[in-house]
Amino acid sequence: MMQVSIWQQFSSNHSSRFTVVGEFETPEAAQKAADILRQFAETIRQWYAENPDADEDWNAGGPVLPIPPELEFSRQHNIEWGDHAHDWLFGEAVPVTHIARLVFVNGTESDFGAKPLDDVLERLGGNVKVDGTIIYSESDDGWLTDEAYFSVSVSVTCLAPDASIASAIEAAVQSYFRDVENPDSFFSTPWRDYNPGGQFAYSSTRGTIRRDGLHLYFSDLTFFHIGYGLPGLLAYLKDKGCADIQYALMEKQVR
């Protein structure tokens, strides 16, 4: 029985990268929340498509006032939206992924951080954690003054259907963890083809794996783009025939 262990926090070249994770009581509740968020994101996309002049405000480099669909959503859900529109909803890609009881909203290119999206997921019924930057306050001209950075780590356990599959999964994951620092292998996780998000589904993972008979134990997993990597891992294990897949998420403040 072997164990490979690598612990290193991912960094980002963008100061306000974040993913908000909502863990719901049931898969049905998670599906409902994901559908609401996807429809909201689509409404935002359509509004910008119908108001092309709004692009000039973003291109001018300053904060943009909340747009009508954001204000309406904030009223419907009784959420304080803030003084500017949010760029995690700006563009063509719908940033929502989900699997089982988990919903993820990915703000990879955000300039503003996770507020108020963490409040949105909580209001929809999720137990919320943030992987990345949360912005707490802004200066008089609307730009960021204070921030805090959080990291989400994950543990996963499952039961493989037989010894050969358990051994194969362990070997594949160990091989990846050994080579993860190689730029050519960074995104080549064993579950890469299971990641949601199409061309945007780039994710990398660090952590540990241990096997005890048919039981597999993943510990201290950290993800670059957890909203793609964790659903990919869970889907990969399910596809391999693993049963009793359990996961637990832990949030801690890094700075």
C-alpha positions in Angstrom: 0.0 0.0 0.0 1.6 3.3 -1.1 0.8 6.9 -0.5 1.9 10.0 -2.6 1.6 13.3 -0.8 2.0 16.8 -2.3 0.8 19.9 -0.5 1.1 23.3 -2.3 -1.5 26.0 -2.6 -2.4 27.1 -6.1 -1.8 30.7 -7.0 -3.4 32.7 -9.7 -2.1 35.5 -11.9 -5.5 37.2 -11.5 -5.9 38.9 -8.1 -9.6 38.0 -7.7 -10.0 34.5 -9.0 -12.7 32.7 -7.1 -15.1 29.8 -7.1 -18.1 29.8 -4.8 -19.3 26.3 -3.8 -22.8 25.6 -2.5 -23.4 22.3 -0.8 -27.2 21.4 -0.7 -29.1 18.9 1.3 -30.2 16.9 -1.8 -29.2 16.6 -5.4 -32.7 17.9 -6.4 -32.1 21.1 -4.4 -28.7 21.5 -6.0 -30.2 21.0 -9.5 -32.9 23.7 -8.7 -30.3 26.2 -7.6 -28.1 25.5 -10.6 -31.0 26.0 -12.9 -31.9 29.3 -11.3 -28.3 30.5 -11.6 -27.9 29.3 -15.2 -31.1 31.1 -16.2 -29.9 34.3 -14.4 -26.5 34.1 -16.2 -28.3 33.6 -19.5 -30.5 36.6 -18.8 -27.3 38.7 -18.2 -25.8 37.5 -21.4 -28.9 38.3 -23.4 -29.1 41.8 -21.8 -25.5 42.6 -22.9 -26.2 41.2 -26.4 -29.2 43.5 -26.7 -27.2 46.5 -25.2 -23.9 46.5 -27.0 -23.0 50.0 -25.9 -22.6 48.6 -22.4 -19.4 46.9 -23.5 -17.9 50.4 -23.8 -18.3 50.9 -20.1 -16.3 47.8 -19.3 -13.7 48.6 -21.9 -13.3 52.0 -20.4 -11.7 50.3 -17.4 -14.0 51.5 -14.6 -16.7 49.8 -12.5 -20.0 49.5 -14.2 -23.3 50.3 -12.4 -25.6 47.3 -11.7 -27.6 46.4 -14.8 -31.4 45.9 -14.6 -31.4 42.1 -14.5 -29.0 42.2 -11.6 -31.2 44.7 -9.7 -34.3 42.6 -10.4 -32.5 39.4 -9.2 -31.3 41.1 -6.0 -34.9 42.3 -5.3 -36.4 38.9 -5.9 -34.0 37.2 -3.5 -33.5 40.1 -1.0 -29.8 40.3 -1.6 -27.7 43.5 -1.3 -26.0 43.6 -4.7 -23.5 46.4 -4.2 -22.6 49.4 -6.3 -21.4 47.8 -9.5 -22.2 45.1 -12.0 -20.3 41.9 -11.6 -18.0 40.6 -14.3 -18.4 36.9 -13.4 -21.6 37.2 -15.3 -20.2 39.2 -18.2 -19.3 37.3 -21.4 -20.4 34.3 -23.3 -19.6 31.5 -20.9 -22.2 30.4 -18.3 -20.1 30.0 -15.2 -22.2 27.4 -13.4 -21.4 23.8 -12.9 -22.8 21.2 -10.6 -22.8 17.5 -9.6 -24.7 15.6 -7.0 -25.3 18.0 -4.1 -22.7 20.6 -5.1 -23.2 23.8 -7.2 -20.2 25.8 -8.3 -20.0 29.3 -9.8 -16.7 30.1 -11.3 -15.4 33.7 -11.3 -12.1 33.0 -12.8 -11.5 36.3 -14.5 -13.3 38.5 -12.0 -11.9 41.9 -10.8 -14.3 42.0 -7.9 -14.3 38.8 -5.9 -17.1 36.5 -4.6 -19.4 39.1 -3.1 -22.4 38.9 -3.4 -22.4 35.5 -5.0 -21.8 33.7 -1.7 -24.9 35.4 -0.4 -26.8 34.3 -3.5 -26.0 30.6 -3.0 -26.7 30.8 0.7 -30.1 32.4 0.0 -30.8 29.5 -2.5 -30.2 27.1 0.3 -26.6 26.1 0.0 -23.9 25.7 2.7 -21.4 28.0 1.1 -17.6 28.0 0.8 -15.3 30.2 -1.2 -12.1 29.0 -3.0 -10.4 32.3 -3.9 -10.9 36.0 -3.1 -13.7 37.6 -1.1 -13.8 41.4 -1.3 -15.0 43.1 1.8 -14.9 46.9 0.9 -14.3 49.4 -1.8 -12.7 52.8 -2.0 -14.8 55.9 -2.9 -14.0 55.5 -6.6 -15.3 51.9 -6.5 -12.1 50.0 -6.6 -11.0 47.4 -4.2 -9.3 48.3 -0.9 -9.5 45.2 1.3 -9.6 41.5 0.4 -9.3 38.1 2.0 -8.3 34.9 0.3 -9.8 31.5 1.2 -8.9 28.0 0.1 -11.1 24.9 -0.1 -9.6 21.5 0.4 -11.5 18.3 -0.2 -11.4 14.7 1.0 -13.1 11.9 -1.1 -13.6 8.3 -0.2 -15.1 5.5 -2.3 -15.3 1.7 -2.8 -14.0 0.3 -6.0 -15.8 -2.6 -7.7 -12.8 -4.9 -7.7 -9.1 -5.0 -6.9 -7.9 -4.4 -10.4 -9.9 -1.2 -10.8 -8.9 0.0 -7.4 -5.2 -0.6 -8.3 -5.6 1.0 -11.7 -7.2 4.2 -10.2 -4.5 4.4 -7.5 -1.7 4.0 -10.1 -3.2 6.6 -12.5 -3.6 9.2 -9.7 -0.2 8.5 -8.2 1.4 8.9 -11.6 -0.4 12.2 -12.1 0.5 13.6 -8.7 4.2 12.7 -9.3 4.3 14.6 -12.5 1.9 17.5 -11.7 4.7 20.1 -11.6 5.5 19.3 -15.3 3.8 22.0 -17.4 3.0 19.5 -20.0 1.1 17.4 -17.4 -0.4 20.1 -15.3 -3.9 19.7 -16.7 -3.7 16.0 -17.6 -5.6 14.7 -14.7 -7.0 11.2 -15.0 -10.5 12.8 -14.9 -9.8 15.5 -17.5 -12.3 14.1 -20.0 -15.0 14.1 -17.3 -14.6 17.8 -16.4 -17.7 19.9 -17.2 -17.4 23.2 -19.1 -16.0 22.1 -22.5 -13.1 24.3 -23.7 -13.2 26.1 -20.3 -12.7 22.9 -18.3 -9.0 23.4 -17.4 -8.3 22.1 -14.0 -5.4 20.7 -12.0 -5.2 18.9 -8.6 -2.8 18.3 -5.8 -3.2 16.1 -2.8 -2.8 12.5 -1.6 -4.3 9.1 -2.5 -4.2 5.9 -0.4 -5.7 2.5 -1.1 -6.8 -0.1 1.5 -8.1 -3.1 -0.4 -11.1 -1.8 -2.4 -11.3 1.4 -0.5 -9.7 4.6 -2.0 -9.0 7.6 0.1 -8.2 11.0 -1.4 -7.1 13.7 1.1 -6.0 17.3 1.1 -7.1 17.8 -2.4 -6.8 21.4 -3.7 -7.9 22.4 -7.2 -7.0 25.0 -9.8 -10.6 25.6 -10.9 -12.4 23.4 -8.3 -15.7 23.9 -10.2 -14.3 21.8 -13.0 -11.9 19.5 -11.2 -14.0 18.2 -8.4 -17.0 17.4 -10.5 -14.6 15.7 -13.0 -13.1 13.6 -10.2 -16.5 12.5 -8.9 -17.8 11.6 -12.3 -14.6 9.7 -13.1 -14.9 7.6 -10.0 -18.6 6.9 -10.7 -17.7 5.9 -14.3 -15.1 3.5 -13.0 -17.8 1.7 -11.0 -17.0 3.1 -7.6 -19.7 3.0 -5.0 -20.4 4.8 -1.7 -18.6 8.0 -3.0 -18.4 10.4 -0.1 -16.8 13.9 0.0 -16.2 16.6 2.5 -15.1 20.2 1.9 -13.1 22.4 4.3 -12.6 26.1 3.9 -9.7 28.0 5.6 -8.5 31.6 5.3 -5.1 31.8 3.6 -4.6 35.5 3.9 
